Amino acid sequence: MRTVWQIVKDAGGPTAVSSAAMRSKKFKKIKAKSVYDFNRVGISEHHWPLIMSLTETTPHELHEANKRLRAARGRRAQEEKAA
């Protein structure tokens, strides 16, 4: 399975994702800067339809990518507390 960042890259990258959202009346608008934040916070569910329209992915893959990202972030936080 791909990571959040791999999914964003396969969708064309942050600028392309933002541009597609801005051109469409169908999807919630998002700035490229916010798309870059996906790699830190995950892809919000209300942006999943946009991402799925730009790259071949499923809700399951998006959920799993977010879950892995957040688990890794939690492990890093635990390690920082222990240090």
N, C-alpha and C positions, 0 to 999 in steps of 0.2 A: 504494500500500500504506500501511496505517496504521502509526503509531509504536507503541511499547510502551505509552505513556501513553494514546493514543487507544483501543487495544484494551481497556485496563483500564477506561477511562471507559465504553466501549460495553458492558462486562460489568456495569456498574452502579456502578463506583467501588470504591475500596479497602474500604470498610465492607461493601458488598454482597458483594464477593468473599469476604471473611473470614467473613461471616455464613453464606453458602452452604456454605463448607467446614466450618464448625463444626456446622451442622445435619445434614450428610451423613455417613453411615458409609462412603461410597464414595470420598471424596477426602481427601487429606492435609490436616491442619489447618494454618491459617495465620492469623497476626494481621494486623490492618489495617496496622499499622506496617510489617510485612514486605512487604505489597503495595505500599505507597508506595515501598519500596526497589527494586521492579521497574524504576522509571524510571531508576535509577542502575546496576543490575547486570543487568537483563534478567529475563525470566520463566523460571524454572527449569523444565526439561522435566517434572519430576514434578508440576508444577501445570498443565501444558497441558490435561489432560482437564477439570479444573475450569473453566478459562477457556473452553474450547471448548463446555462445557455452558451457559455464561452468555451467550455472544455468538457470532455466526456467524463463525467463523474456521477456519483450517486449520493443520496442523503447518508447512506451507511458509510461511504468512504469519507465524507466530510465530517461526520460525527466522530469516526475513529481517529482521523487526523487531529481534530480538536482535542479529543481525549488524550492522545499521546503527547501533544504539545503541552497541555495543562499539567499532565502527570510529570513531565520533565521539569517544568517550571516549579512544581511543588518539591521535587527532589532537590533542585538547586537551592531553594529557600531553606530546606531542612539542613543541607550541608553547610550553608552560610551560618545558620544558627549554631550548629555544632562546632564551628571553627572558632 
